[in-house]
Amino acid sequence: MDYDLDRLRAEIHELYRREHDAMGEHGTLERLEQARQWDLAPTLRAGGVLVFPHAGVLDCGHQIAAVVNACLDSGADRVLVISVLHAFTNEMEQARRRVAAGEDPAQWPFWGVQGPGIPGRDEWRGDHVLISFRHFWHAETKRRGRRGPEVIERYPYLVGGKPERLPGIDELARLAEDAVVVSTADAFHHGLGYGDPPERSFHPHEGGLELARRTIEEGMDILARGDYWGYNQHCVSAKSDARDAGQVFRYLRGPMHGRILDLTYSDAADLYHHPRPTWVAAALMEWQLDH
């Protein structure tokens, strides 16, 4: 479905501001403690990857906090965040659709990796994707009374099934050699506001979350096989925003197998001005290296 992307971005940022204000310091620390139900630092130390959502922080903040805790507990000196980059301009959205249809991503100026310290394109600066991760990082390092490891954010775009071709992939590989790697994904968007027909739009607790789990796990299986183009196309059908980030971290780390540790959702009906069901799944995912 087509939206006014400038307005959508502004409304998402406003929604984040309201939810973070509602959570406050108390809610932040509560979620960091709730996240202690998982000890995921060993996964990172062993070269695996953790994936956190970036949906509504009141719904999935504990999942984001779990990854922050794992990074800080891992003992690493560097954290490499392979981030989603959303298409918040019509040209970026057109590029994404055309690449999914088989066009060479090299035809588009967005092809490559963005992030702090990289000259050139800077669409990443206006993205909301890591706001909550940064929030929990700041809160937990403050609580612990230490700065924590260096965090490097990278935003690949238009991988198109061939991560080895992506401009900047060699630099990412060098960074990943002595860093723990985490990523983010909202891997399943669903319902009327996302273009699903009424007869195939399910409320989360009326079959929707089961469908989300099956769909996300199908995508994880495809990515685990190293089928990058298959994963790209899966993300189109699943309405996952992680097509680029997922391909990149799988390429960097090699053969892995993944699982969902926790699954919830954020209602998005008001954000998209559509009736319910309109929602996004929020999953905490763990990828471990194959042995």
C-alpha positions in Angstrom: 0.0 0.0 0.0 1.1 3.6 -0.7 1.4 6.1 2.1 2.6 9.7 2.6 6.0 8.6 3.7 7.1 12.0 5.2 4.0 12.0 7.3 4.4 8.4 8.3 8.0 9.0 9.5 6.9 12.0 11.5 4.1 10.1 13.1 6.4 7.2 14.0 8.8 9.5 15.7 6.0 11.1 17.6 4.7 7.7 18.7 8.2 6.8 19.9 8.4 10.0 21.9 5.1 9.4 23.6 5.9 5.8 24.4 9.3 6.6 25.8 7.8 9.3 27.9 5.1 6.9 29.2 7.7 4.3 30.0 9.9 6.7 31.9 13.0 5.8 33.9 11.1 3.4 36.1 9.7 1.5 33.2 13.1 1.4 31.5 14.7 -0.2 34.5 11.8 -2.6 34.9 12.3 -3.9 31.4 16.0 -4.2 31.8 15.3 -6.4 34.9 12.6 -8.4 33.1 15.2 -9.1 30.3 17.3 -10.9 32.8 15.2 -14.0 32.2 17.6 -14.6 29.3 21.4 -14.9 29.4 22.4 -14.3 25.9 26.0 -13.1 26.3 27.4 -16.7 25.6 25.8 -16.6 22.2 27.6 -13.4 21.3 30.9 -14.5 22.7 30.6 -17.7 20.5 30.1 -15.6 17.4 26.4 -15.8 17.1 23.9 -13.0 16.4 21.0 -11.6 18.4 18.1 -9.9 16.7 15.8 -7.5 18.5 12.6 -5.8 17.3 12.1 -2.0 16.9 8.3 -2.0 17.3 6.5 -0.2 20.2 8.8 0.0 23.2 6.0 -0.5 25.6 5.3 -3.9 24.0 8.8 -5.2 23.2 11.2 -3.1 25.3 12.2 -6.2 27.3 13.3 -7.9 24.1 15.5 -4.9 23.2 16.8 -4.7 26.7 17.8 -8.4 26.6 20.2 -7.7 23.7 21.6 -4.6 25.4 22.3 -6.7 28.5 23.9 -9.4 26.4 26.2 -6.9 24.7 27.4 -5.5 28.0 27.8 -8.9 29.6 29.7 -10.3 26.7 32.9 -8.6 27.6 33.4 -7.4 24.0 35.2 -4.1 23.2 33.1 -3.5 20.1 29.4 -4.0 19.2 28.5 -4.0 15.5 24.8 -3.3 14.9 23.6 -4.3 11.5 20.5 -2.2 11.2 17.4 -2.0 9.1 17.1 1.1 7.0 13.5 2.0 6.2 12.4 3.4 2.9 11.0 6.8 3.9 11.3 8.4 0.5 9.4 7.4 -2.6 12.7 6.9 -4.5 14.0 4.5 -1.8 10.7 2.6 -1.9 10.8 2.4 -5.7 14.4 1.1 -5.5 13.5 -1.6 -3.1 10.6 -2.8 -5.2 12.5 -2.7 -8.4 15.4 -4.7 -6.9 12.9 -7.3 -5.6 11.6 -7.5 -9.1 15.1 -8.4 -10.3 16.7 -5.1 -11.2 20.4 -4.6 -10.5 20.8 -2.6 -7.3 23.9 -0.9 -8.7 21.5 1.2 -10.8 20.4 3.0 -7.6 22.3 5.6 -5.6 21.2 4.0 -2.3 23.1 0.7 -2.9 25.6 0.2 -0.2 26.1 0.8 3.5 25.4 3.9 5.5 26.2 4.9 9.0 28.2 7.2 11.3 31.6 8.2 9.9 30.8 7.0 6.3 30.8 9.8 3.8 27.9 10.0 1.3 24.3 9.2 1.9 22.8 9.8 5.3 19.2 8.6 5.2 20.0 6.7 8.3 20.0 9.9 10.4 16.2 10.2 10.1 15.4 6.6 10.9 13.7 5.6 14.1 15.0 2.1 14.1 17.7 2.3 16.8 16.1 4.9 19.1 15.0 2.3 21.7 18.2 0.4 21.5 20.2 3.5 22.2 17.8 4.4 25.0 18.3 1.1 26.9 22.0 1.2 26.2 22.3 4.7 27.8 20.1 3.6 30.8 22.0 0.4 31.5 25.5 1.8 31.1 24.5 4.6 33.4 23.1 2.1 35.9 26.3 0.1 35.8 28.4 3.2 36.0 30.6 2.5 33.0 30.7 3.5 29.4 30.5 0.1 27.8 32.0 -1.1 24.5 32.2 0.9 21.3 29.0 0.7 19.3 29.2 0.9 15.5 25.9 1.3 13.6 25.7 0.2 10.0 22.7 0.4 7.7 22.9 -1.7 4.5 20.5 -1.1 1.7 19.6 -3.0 -1.5 21.6 -6.2 -0.9 19.4 -7.9 -3.6 20.5 -11.5 -2.8 24.2 -10.8 -3.4 25.8 -9.5 -0.2 29.2 -10.2 -1.5 28.7 -7.4 -4.1 27.4 -4.8 -1.7 29.7 -1.7 -1.6 31.2 -1.5 1.9 30.8 -5.2 2.7 34.6 -5.7 3.1 34.7 -3.0 5.7 31.9 -4.6 7.5 33.7 -7.9 7.4 36.8 -6.3 9.0 34.7 -4.7 11.7 32.9 -8.0 12.5 36.2 -9.8 13.0 36.7 -8.4 16.5 33.2 -7.4 17.4 30.0 -9.0 18.6 27.2 -8.6 16.1 23.6 -7.8 16.7 20.8 -6.8 14.4 17.2 -5.7 14.3 14.0 -6.8 12.5 10.3 -6.3 12.5 9.9 -9.5 10.6 6.2 -9.7 10.1 3.7 -6.9 9.4 0.1 -8.0 9.1 -3.5 -6.9 8.6 -5.7 -4.4 6.9 -3.3 -1.5 7.2 -0.5 -3.5 5.5 -2.6 -4.5 2.5 -3.8 -7.9 3.6 -7.4 -8.7 2.5 -10.0 -9.0 5.2 -10.4 -12.7 4.8 -6.7 -13.2 5.4 -6.3 -10.6 8.2 -6.1 -12.2 11.7 -6.0 -10.7 15.1 -2.9 -11.6 17.0 -4.7 -13.9 19.5 -7.0 -15.3 16.9 -4.4 -17.1 14.8 -2.3 -14.1 14.0 0.7 -14.8 16.3 0.7 -18.5 15.2 0.9 -17.3 11.6 3.6 -14.8 12.5 5.7 -17.5 14.2 5.4 -19.9 11.2 6.2 -17.2 8.8 9.2 -15.9 10.7 10.6 -19.4 11.2 10.2 -20.1 7.5 12.3 -17.0 6.8 14.9 -18.0 9.3 15.2 -21.5 7.7 15.7 -19.8 4.3 18.4 -17.5 5.6 20.1 -20.4 7.5 20.6 -22.2 4.2 22.3 -19.1 2.8 19.6 -18.6 0.2 20.0 -14.9 0.1 17.7 -14.2 -2.9 15.1 -16.6 -1.4 15.2 -14.7 1.8 14.9 -11.3 0.0 11.7 -12.6 -1.6 10.4 -14.1 1.6 10.8 -10.7 3.3 8.6 -9.2 0.5 5.8 -11.6 1.1 6.1 -11.6 4.9 6.4 -7.8 4.9 9.6 -8.0 6.9 11.8 -5.0 6.9 15.0 -7.1 7.5 15.8 -8.2 4.0 19.1 -6.3 3.9 20.2 -6.6 7.5 19.5 -10.3 7.6 21.4 -11.1 4.4 24.4 -9.1 5.7 24.7 -10.7 9.1 24.3 -14.2 7.7 27.0 -13.4 5.1 29.4 -12.0 7.7 29.0 -14.8 10.2 28.5 -17.8 7.9 26.4 -20.9 8.5 24.0 -20.5 11.5 20.7 -21.8 12.8 18.2 -19.5 14.5 15.2 -19.6 16.8 12.6 -17.3 18.3 13.0 -16.8 22.0 10.1 -14.5 22.6 7.2 -13.3 20.4 4.7 -10.5 21.0 3.2 -7.7 18.9 2.5 -4.0 18.6 -0.9 -2.7 17.4 -0.4 -0.3 14.5 -4.0 0.5 13.5 -4.0 4.0 14.8 -0.5 4.7 13.3 -1.7 3.7 9.8 -5.2 5.1 10.2 -6.7 1.7 9.4 -9.1 -0.7 11.2 -7.9 -3.6 13.3 -6.3 -6.0 12.8 -3.3 -4.0 11.8 -0.2 -5.0 13.8 3.5 -5.9 13.7 5.1 -8.9 15.3 8.0 -8.3 17.7 10.4 -11.2 18.0 13.6 -11.7 20.0 15.7 -14.1 17.9 18.9 -15.9 18.6 21.3 -17.2 15.9 24.0 -19.7 16.8 26.9 -20.8 14.7 26.7 -24.2 13.1 29.4 -26.6 14.4 
